[in-house]
Amino acid sequence: MRPVHFIASCLRDLRRLPPDVRTDFGFAIYEAQKGEKALSAVPMVGFGSAKVLEIVSDHDGETYRAVSTVKFAKAVYVLHAFQKKSKRGIATPLADLSVVKERLKVAEAHYRATYSARSEKDAK
């Protein structure tokens, strides 16, 4: 099972969400760790592939989202968790998309530093 890494304030943000939402997100992240995809996880628009997933959970008339990436072979990264407050349909607010893009860069750097270094050590 792949380890999970939470980028920036993501874990703290997840803990502030309603318990039912945390359960939904936790299950979807667990599925990603196993190499599977939860039904609530859909590819996030604007990232070119199904490697950045958006997990959607509705609770008490509100919509919550968590964004993770499974683009790395050895780890799952949770990039963002938030309550959707966009007034324009189902689109993800631009501010949240910016957060995801920046945190994806952080995740890529962390993955290279953590897992590439391990692979080099293991090869020696």
C-alpha positions in Angstrom: 0.0 0.0 0.0 1.3 3.4 -1.0 1.9 6.0 1.8 -0.1 9.2 1.9 1.4 12.7 2.1 -0.6 15.8 2.9 0.7 19.0 1.4 0.7 22.3 3.4 -2.4 22.8 5.5 -4.4 20.0 3.8 -4.5 17.6 6.8 -5.6 20.4 9.1 -8.2 21.5 6.6 -9.6 18.0 6.3 -9.9 17.7 10.0 -12.1 20.8 10.1 -14.7 19.2 7.7 -17.9 17.5 8.9 -17.3 13.8 10.1 -19.3 12.3 7.2 -17.3 14.2 4.7 -14.0 13.1 6.4 -15.2 9.5 6.1 -16.0 9.9 2.4 -12.6 11.5 1.7 -10.7 9.0 3.9 -12.3 6.1 2.0 -11.4 7.6 -1.4 -7.8 8.2 -0.2 -7.6 4.6 1.1 -8.7 3.3 -2.3 -6.0 5.4 -4.0 -3.4 3.9 -1.6 -4.5 0.5 -2.8 -4.1 1.6 -6.4 -7.9 1.8 -7.0 -10.3 4.6 -7.7 -13.3 5.4 -5.5 -16.6 6.1 -7.3 -16.5 9.6 -5.8 -13.1 10.4 -7.4 -13.2 12.0 -10.8 -10.4 13.5 -12.9 -10.0 17.2 -12.2 -10.4 19.3 -15.3 -7.4 21.3 -16.4 -4.6 18.9 -15.4 -4.4 16.9 -18.7 -5.0 13.4 -17.4 -6.7 11.3 -14.7 -3.7 11.7 -12.4 -5.2 14.6 -10.4 -8.4 13.5 -8.9 -11.2 15.5 -7.3 -13.2 13.7 -4.6 -16.7 15.2 -4.1 -18.8 14.9 -1.0 -22.2 16.5 -0.4 -23.4 17.0 3.2 -26.3 19.1 4.5 -26.7 20.9 1.3 -23.1 21.9 1.0 -20.4 20.5 -1.3 -16.9 19.6 -0.2 -14.0 18.6 -2.3 -10.6 17.1 -1.8 -7.9 16.9 -4.5 -5.3 14.3 -4.6 -2.8 13.0 -7.1 -1.9 9.4 -8.0 0.6 10.3 -10.6 3.5 8.9 -8.6 4.1 5.2 -8.4 5.2 5.1 -4.8 3.0 7.6 -3.0 -0.4 9.4 -2.9 -0.4 13.1 -2.3 -3.4 15.0 -1.0 -3.2 18.5 -2.3 -6.2 20.4 -1.1 -9.5 20.1 0.8 -12.2 22.7 0.9 -15.9 23.6 0.9 -17.0 24.6 -2.6 -18.5 28.1 -2.5 -18.5 28.9 -6.2 -21.7 30.7 -7.3 -21.2 29.6 -10.9 -22.4 26.0 -11.3 -20.0 23.1 -10.7 -16.8 24.9 -11.7 -14.0 24.8 -9.2 -13.1 28.4 -8.1 -9.9 29.8 -9.7 -8.4 30.4 -6.2 -8.7 26.8 -5.4 -7.3 25.7 -8.8 -4.3 27.9 -8.1 -3.8 26.2 -4.7 -3.9 22.8 -6.4 -1.4 23.8 -9.1 1.1 25.2 -6.5 0.8 22.2 -4.2 1.2 19.8 -7.1 4.6 21.4 -7.7 5.5 20.9 -4.0 4.4 17.3 -4.2 6.5 16.7 -7.3 9.6 18.2 -5.6 8.9 16.1 -2.4 8.5 13.0 -4.4 11.7 13.5 -6.3 13.6 14.3 -3.1 12.1 11.4 -1.1 11.6 8.6 -3.5 14.3 9.2 -6.0 16.9 9.4 -3.2 15.6 6.1 -1.8 15.8 4.4 -5.2 19.4 5.5 -5.6 20.3 4.2 -2.1 18.6 0.9 -2.8 20.5 0.5 -6.1 23.9 0.8 -4.4 
